[in-house]
């Protein structure tokens, strides 16, 4: 029976390798693609819990926030939407989460949204 125990773990290991586990996007990996399409404006980091980096794009109102994990990104997305709803400041901007990244996409110019998403690495 003890000889079979390592075989029981094999599907878990294989599943993690085949499906890649969780994806972690970084500004370092994403910026070459983003720089091809936009001018990047690094913004102050460390102001929100778990924030690794924050950049603004020259596309009006587009911001990309990279967090240390997916759970933190989700919590920050919810908090942003809640604060914006309370203040009425966000209008119809979209706040979207992709793994450990939160995107703020301006409602006026939605033509670049897919480009931003495609650049996440």
C-alpha positions, 0 to 999 in steps of 0.5 A: 500500500505504501508503494501506491501512495506516490502514485496517488499524488501523480494526478495532482502533480500532473494537473498542476503541470498540464494546466499551469496552476495559477497565473501571475502577471507582472509589469516586467513581463507585460511592459514590452507589449504594453510599450508597443501600443501605449506610453506607460506612466508609472504611478506610485506603488505601495499605497494599497495592500499587496500592490506590486505596481501601478501604471497609467496608459496614454489611452484615456483613463486606462490604468493597470494595477498588478497585485501580489495575488488574485485574492488581493486583486479581487478585494481591491477591485470590490473596494474600488467599485464600492468607493466609486459607487459611494462617491459617484466618481466612476461613471460608467468606467469598467473595473475588471479583474484578470487573475492578479491584475485590476484594470480600470478601463475608461468608458469613452474609449473602449477600442484599446481594451482587448489590446491591454488584456492581450498584453498581460503576461 
